[in-house]
Amino acid sequence: MLIVLALAVGFLAYQNLEDVTVRAFWWEFRTPLLVVIVATAVLTLVFHTLIRLVVRWRRRRSRHEADRGARNRRRKR
């Protein structure tokens, strides 16, 4: 799936080679639209992966806390 997405982004980006002005906060520079499209795709993938890792870490932590609580309740009996 990732390969298909990468090929689609690459194909669409290759069709947009003209320069564009990018303004972000206090920066302003000219770069091919291809660079903007690919950078946006890569940053989206990175942020998505980081968010998934945080969600997975929180679920695992809450699962471990629930298991620990269950063990403590069994010990008290």
C-alpha angles and dihedrals in degrees: 000000000000091000092053090049092048091050092049093049091045093049093048093044092051089059090058106062099141119113120257132188113244118202118187122163104309096343126095125176142147121241138152114278087236090068092050093050095047093044091051091050092049094046091049090052092049094049092045091052093048092050091049090051092051092048091048091048092051093048092049091048093050091047091052091048090051091049091048091050092050091050091050092050091051091050092053092058 
